[in-house]
Amino acid sequence: MDSTFRSAGSHVNVVVGPAVMLIGVGTAIGAVVLTLVLGEAGFLALLIPAALALGGGALVLWGARRSRLRIDAAGFRWAGFVGAEQSVRWEQLQRIAPPTPGDRRLVAFALLHDGTAVPVRALWEPATVPSMLSGGPDHSAVQHALVTAHQRWLAARG
């Protein structure tokens, strides 16, 4: 029953982050080799962009691995690139409602028993994704998974 959903941007950034880090490693190695071979300490200045590439790539990879919506037996939780992780437990949930058009991160609304509506803004799609060009992202698979998991929880409860 456990499932994890990520946006297309997160899938791409899982590759981009390590690639940028690899460029940083190559730059650092090049700076050290050029300094040793040519005897010019000025090449060590390349360690600054190398460190920036390593840090930037690590940040992109961290954000890509963090951005997701996870459904499990206890409920579901989601997190974006930044900000606190949010969660809804099945006991709190009354039903899942479809999102309003226009917000490309909004997967659904979680309507709770206490009357609050929690927007589930979990999957950000960049404007260059083909689905965005044709009217917006299609989060129907995620919505279906949320509804199905909630129905299974209700059936198991009794």
Backbone bond lengths (Angstrom), bond angles and torsions (degrees), N, CA, C in turn:
res aa  C-N    CA-C-N  psi(-1)  N-CA   C-N-CA  omega(-1)  CA-C   N-CA-C  phi
1 M - - - 1.445 - - 1.532 110.41 -
2 D 1.320 118.25 -22.63 1.462 120.74 178.83 1.524 109.98 -68.30
3 S 1.318 115.62 131.33 1.460 119.71 175.96 1.524 108.88 -148.92
4 T 1.326 114.58 149.39 1.455 121.66 -179.03 1.523 108.77 -126.13
5 F 1.316 115.50 133.60 1.459 121.51 178.68 1.522 108.51 -117.89
6 R 1.325 115.15 136.41 1.466 121.95 177.02 1.525 108.01 -129.54
7 S 1.314 115.36 155.27 1.461 120.18 177.94 1.518 110.21 -78.82
8 A 1.320 115.91 166.93 1.472 120.85 177.41 1.522 110.06 -62.51
9 G 1.328 117.07 -36.79 1.455 120.72 178.58 1.521 112.15 -62.41
10 S 1.325 117.50 -38.59 1.464 120.84 178.18 1.522 111.06 -66.58
11 H 1.334 116.20 -39.11 1.464 119.51 177.97 1.526 111.01 -62.80
12 V 1.316 116.90 -40.09 1.467 120.99 179.28 1.531 110.27 -68.91
13 N 1.324 117.05 -42.13 1.461 120.22 -177.22 1.519 113.34 -68.88
14 V 1.322 118.17 -19.69 1.468 120.56 174.20 1.530 109.60 -66.45
15 V 1.315 117.76 -24.75 1.470 122.36 175.99 1.525 110.75 -91.92
16 V 1.331 116.86 -40.91 1.462 121.16 -176.47 1.531 111.42 -65.32
17 G 1.319 118.18 -42.95 1.464 121.49 -178.95 1.524 112.62 -56.41
18 P 1.339 119.08 -54.80 1.463 119.44 177.80 1.529 113.35 -63.64
19 A 1.337 118.02 -31.57 1.468 119.91 178.06 1.529 110.70 -65.07
20 V 1.318 117.25 -42.26 1.463 120.92 177.52 1.526 109.91 -65.65
21 M 1.326 117.13 -39.22 1.463 120.36 177.57 1.534 110.89 -64.15
22 L 1.317 116.51 -38.32 1.467 120.93 178.06 1.532 110.55 -64.03
23 I 1.313 116.77 -39.61 1.464 120.59 175.83 1.534 109.72 -61.76
24 G 1.311 117.75 -40.60 1.463 121.65 177.63 1.520 112.21 -62.92
25 V 1.334 116.75 -41.68 1.466 120.59 177.63 1.524 109.98 -63.99
26 G 1.325 116.47 -44.71 1.472 120.51 178.54 1.517 112.29 -60.93
27 T 1.330 116.28 -40.16 1.456 120.41 178.49 1.526 110.87 -65.68
28 A 1.323 116.95 -42.28 1.466 120.18 178.98 1.521 111.33 -63.89
29 I 1.317 117.23 -43.73 1.469 121.01 178.09 1.523 109.85 -62.94
30 G 1.325 116.65 -43.97 1.462 120.91 178.49 1.519 112.10 -60.70
31 A 1.334 116.71 -40.99 1.464 120.36 179.72 1.523 111.18 -63.44
32 V 1.322 116.84 -43.30 1.467 120.59 -179.27 1.528 110.45 -68.38
33 V 1.333 117.01 -44.25 1.464 120.52 -179.22 1.529 110.36 -63.61
34 L 1.328 117.79 -46.55 1.470 120.64 179.25 1.526 111.54 -61.97
35 T 1.318 117.02 -38.27 1.466 120.35 178.20 1.522 111.22 -64.67
36 L 1.335 116.36 -43.44 1.465 120.12 -179.32 1.523 112.18 -70.51
37 V 1.329 117.44 -42.46 1.468 121.22 -175.81 1.528 111.31 -73.55
38 L 1.327 117.00 -45.33 1.464 120.42 -175.47 1.528 113.16 -92.97
39 G 1.298 117.21 -12.09 1.453 120.35 178.48 1.516 114.41 69.93
40 E 1.294 118.40 20.50 1.464 123.47 179.43 1.532 109.25 -107.43
41 A 1.307 116.93 117.08 1.465 121.44 -178.63 1.530 112.45 -71.18
42 G 1.315 117.47 -15.03 1.465 121.40 -179.27 1.525 113.22 -61.49
43 F 1.327 117.17 -25.97 1.467 119.84 179.36 1.529 111.87 -68.25
44 L 1.330 117.34 -19.15 1.461 120.10 177.94 1.530 111.65 -65.65
45 A 1.321 116.73 -16.67 1.469 119.81 175.52 1.529 111.21 -63.11
46 L 1.324 116.45 -21.44 1.473 119.86 177.08 1.524 112.15 -68.87
47 L 1.321 116.85 -11.83 1.466 119.24 177.23 1.530 111.44 -68.61
48 I 1.328 117.12 -24.01 1.471 120.42 178.27 1.531 110.64 -66.64
49 P 1.359 120.39 -54.74 1.456 118.05 177.05 1.533 112.38 -65.16
50 A 1.346 117.45 -28.28 1.462 119.69 176.72 1.525 110.27 -63.53
51 A 1.328 116.33 -44.02 1.464 120.28 178.55 1.529 111.03 -65.50
52 L 1.331 116.47 -38.95 1.464 120.01 177.44 1.524 111.52 -64.14
53 A 1.329 116.83 -40.16 1.469 120.46 178.12 1.528 111.07 -65.96
54 L 1.324 117.03 -41.04 1.465 119.91 177.47 1.527 110.94 -63.05
55 G 1.319 116.61 -46.03 1.458 120.34 179.37 1.521 113.03 -66.59
56 G 1.327 116.18 -43.20 1.462 120.15 179.13 1.513 112.29 -65.15
57 G 1.316 116.96 -42.53 1.464 120.70 178.01 1.516 111.67 -64.34
58 A 1.340 115.97 -40.13 1.468 119.58 177.87 1.524 111.15 -65.00
59 L 1.332 117.37 -38.60 1.460 121.24 177.75 1.524 111.39 -64.76
60 V 1.325 117.06 -44.07 1.468 120.80 178.66 1.534 110.67 -62.74
61 L 1.330 116.53 -43.47 1.467 120.49 178.77 1.522 110.93 -64.92
62 W 1.325 117.17 -43.14 1.466 120.95 178.62 1.531 110.85 -59.91
63 G 1.323 116.46 -46.29 1.464 120.38 179.48 1.511 112.74 -64.51
64 A 1.323 116.94 -38.11 1.464 120.69 179.47 1.524 111.16 -67.06
65 R 1.317 117.18 -38.44 1.467 120.45 179.65 1.529 111.29 -74.54
66 R 1.333 116.53 -26.52 1.455 121.08 -178.23 1.526 112.30 -81.88
67 S 1.315 118.15 -34.21 1.464 123.26 -175.99 1.522 110.08 -73.88
68 R 1.329 115.80 110.51 1.456 119.30 -179.60 1.514 110.52 -171.27
69 L 1.338 114.28 168.68 1.456 122.62 169.58 1.518 105.67 -122.78
70 R 1.327 117.07 123.71 1.459 122.04 -177.00 1.518 109.33 -118.16
71 I 1.340 115.27 128.30 1.459 122.62 178.65 1.531 107.14 -110.53
72 D 1.335 115.51 129.63 1.461 118.88 177.11 1.527 109.57 -140.90
73 A 1.314 116.94 -170.84 1.462 121.59 -175.32 1.526 112.58 -67.57
74 A 1.323 118.27 -24.01 1.467 121.55 -177.80 1.523 113.15 -88.73
75 G 1.325 117.80 -21.55 1.455 122.35 -177.01 1.510 110.19 155.11
76 F 1.319 116.55 -144.66 1.460 119.13 176.96 1.518 108.87 -142.46
77 R 1.330 114.64 151.87 1.456 121.53 179.68 1.519 108.44 -139.89
78 W 1.321 114.65 153.11 1.447 119.01 -178.81 1.523 109.35 -146.35
79 A 1.313 113.84 156.72 1.459 121.04 177.78 1.516 107.96 -149.77
80 G 1.300 115.48 148.34 1.450 121.53 174.80 1.510 109.92 -99.31
81 F 1.318 116.47 -168.01 1.463 122.14 179.28 1.523 110.43 -61.87
82 V 1.319 116.71 -38.21 1.461 122.54 176.93 1.526 108.41 -132.25
83 G 1.304 116.79 168.45 1.458 121.27 178.12 1.516 112.31 95.21
84 A 1.300 114.32 170.55 1.457 121.03 -176.97 1.531 111.24 -75.57
85 E 1.323 114.79 148.26 1.462 119.72 173.23 1.523 108.17 -72.33
86 Q 1.323 116.07 140.44 1.458 121.61 178.71 1.512 108.85 -118.12
87 S 1.325 115.25 156.21 1.462 118.77 -179.73 1.518 110.88 -150.42
88 V 1.313 114.63 156.94 1.456 123.03 173.49 1.523 106.23 -134.41
89 R 1.313 115.58 127.54 1.463 120.60 177.17 1.528 108.37 -89.52
90 W 1.323 116.23 150.58 1.460 120.30 -177.15 1.527 111.15 -59.26
91 E 1.336 118.59 -32.65 1.463 121.52 -179.80 1.526 111.72 -62.90
92 Q 1.318 117.00 -30.19 1.460 122.03 -178.44 1.523 112.14 -80.97
93 L 1.313 117.25 -25.54 1.462 122.40 -168.62 1.521 112.31 -82.68
94 Q 1.325 114.93 129.59 1.458 120.71 172.44 1.527 109.65 -90.25
95 R 1.356 114.92 -50.36 1.461 119.34 177.71 1.522 110.26 -165.03
96 I 1.327 114.62 165.93 1.465 123.10 176.14 1.530 107.28 -100.35
97 A 1.318 116.44 129.28 1.467 121.43 178.55 1.528 109.41 -112.68
98 P 1.333 116.67 148.49 1.471 119.28 179.43 1.527 111.51 -66.55
99 P 1.332 115.87 154.94 1.472 119.34 -178.39 1.521 112.01 -78.25
100 T 1.311 114.26 162.29 1.452 119.94 173.02 1.524 107.80 -81.94
101 P 1.319 118.65 146.04 1.462 119.94 -179.75 1.528 111.42 -68.92
102 G 1.322 114.60 151.41 1.450 119.93 174.25 1.516 114.80 110.91
103 D 1.308 118.61 -28.41 1.463 121.32 179.29 1.521 107.83 -99.78
104 R 1.324 116.75 107.50 1.459 119.84 -172.79 1.525 113.27 -74.96
105 R 1.322 118.71 -11.59 1.465 121.16 175.47 1.515 112.35 -92.19
106 L 1.322 117.23 -17.82 1.465 121.62 -174.30 1.524 110.59 -75.67
107 V 1.322 115.68 114.25 1.462 121.72 -179.79 1.517 110.09 -86.49
108 A 1.330 116.83 -44.74 1.461 122.29 -177.35 1.522 108.51 -168.11
109 F 1.329 114.79 175.63 1.454 121.43 169.95 1.513 107.82 -111.06
110 A 1.305 116.66 132.83 1.457 121.45 174.24 1.520 106.99 -96.01
111 L 1.319 116.16 110.36 1.463 121.19 179.19 1.522 107.84 -90.23
112 L 1.321 116.33 117.32 1.457 121.74 -174.44 1.528 111.06 -93.72
113 H 1.317 115.47 162.53 1.462 120.99 -179.88 1.525 112.73 -63.44
114 D 1.324 117.85 -26.02 1.465 120.17 179.49 1.527 113.11 -82.62
115 G 1.336 116.86 3.47 1.457 121.49 175.66 1.521 115.46 95.64
116 T 1.303 118.09 -5.77 1.462 119.57 179.54 1.525 110.74 -82.89
117 A 1.316 114.54 150.10 1.463 121.88 176.22 1.527 107.49 -112.69
118 V 1.315 115.97 115.50 1.457 121.42 -177.97 1.524 108.46 -99.31
119 P 1.341 118.23 116.63 1.462 119.08 176.58 1.536 110.25 -72.65
120 V 1.302 115.45 128.64 1.465 120.91 178.91 1.520 106.97 -96.61
121 R 1.324 115.30 88.29 1.470 122.15 179.57 1.515 107.12 -96.49
122 A 1.318 116.26 91.46 1.456 119.73 -169.39 1.512 114.08 -118.94
123 L 1.291 119.04 -35.97 1.461 120.91 -169.57 1.523 109.87 -118.49
124 W 1.310 115.64 102.68 1.459 120.64 179.17 1.517 109.25 -88.50
125 E 1.310 116.47 126.93 1.462 122.38 176.23 1.522 108.48 -111.23
126 P 1.331 117.84 127.72 1.464 119.38 178.21 1.528 111.17 -66.51
127 A 1.311 115.61 160.03 1.471 120.95 -176.94 1.521 112.48 -66.22
128 T 1.317 118.80 -14.23 1.464 121.46 -177.97 1.528 113.76 -89.85
129 V 1.324 117.63 -5.38 1.464 120.19 177.72 1.530 107.96 -68.86
130 P 1.338 118.72 135.26 1.466 120.65 -176.91 1.527 114.59 -52.80
131 S 1.338 118.12 -35.17 1.461 119.25 179.87 1.529 111.70 -64.92
132 M 1.330 117.42 -27.19 1.462 120.08 178.20 1.525 110.72 -71.15
133 L 1.314 116.56 -32.35 1.460 120.45 179.92 1.522 111.61 -72.11
134 S 1.319 116.47 -21.44 1.465 119.89 -178.41 1.522 112.02 -103.50
135 G 1.317 117.77 22.04 1.453 119.33 172.98 1.511 115.94 118.32
136 G 1.283 119.72 -3.04 1.457 120.52 177.16 1.514 111.91 129.18
137 P 1.317 116.12 165.71 1.463 119.94 -177.74 1.525 111.60 -71.70
138 D 1.295 114.90 152.44 1.457 121.12 177.89 1.526 108.17 -104.85
139 H 1.315 116.28 101.77 1.457 121.42 179.41 1.526 111.35 -98.97
140 S 1.316 117.62 19.84 1.466 120.55 -175.37 1.524 112.42 -63.50
141 A 1.332 118.48 -33.50 1.466 119.99 178.68 1.523 110.89 -65.92
142 V 1.320 116.88 -39.09 1.462 120.88 178.28 1.525 110.20 -69.39
143 Q 1.326 116.52 -42.26 1.460 120.60 178.24 1.527 110.67 -61.03
144 H 1.318 115.70 -43.95 1.470 120.32 178.67 1.529 110.69 -62.39
145 A 1.326 117.40 -41.56 1.467 120.91 178.92 1.525 111.04 -63.91
146 L 1.335 117.36 -40.21 1.466 120.44 177.59 1.529 111.42 -63.37
147 V 1.320 116.38 -46.66 1.462 120.73 -178.93 1.530 110.32 -64.61
148 T 1.320 117.08 -44.37 1.467 121.08 -179.64 1.525 111.29 -62.92
149 A 1.321 117.27 -43.42 1.468 120.84 179.48 1.532 110.60 -64.33
150 H 1.318 116.92 -39.40 1.463 119.68 178.06 1.524 110.28 -66.69
151 Q 1.322 118.08 -41.57 1.459 120.99 177.63 1.526 111.54 -62.27
152 R 1.338 116.69 -40.72 1.463 119.79 176.73 1.517 111.69 -62.68
153 W 1.325 116.38 -41.11 1.463 120.19 178.18 1.510 110.33 -63.17
154 L 1.348 117.22 -43.58 1.462 120.57 179.31 1.518 110.81 -63.44
155 A 1.335 117.79 -41.24 1.466 121.37 -179.75 1.527 111.20 -65.60
156 A 1.320 117.06 -39.80 1.459 120.96 -179.58 1.530 111.54 -70.23
157 R 1.313 115.67 -28.65 1.456 121.24 -179.51 1.518 111.68 -73.94
158 G 1.314 114.00 -29.82 1.393 113.20 172.25 1.401 130.36 129.70
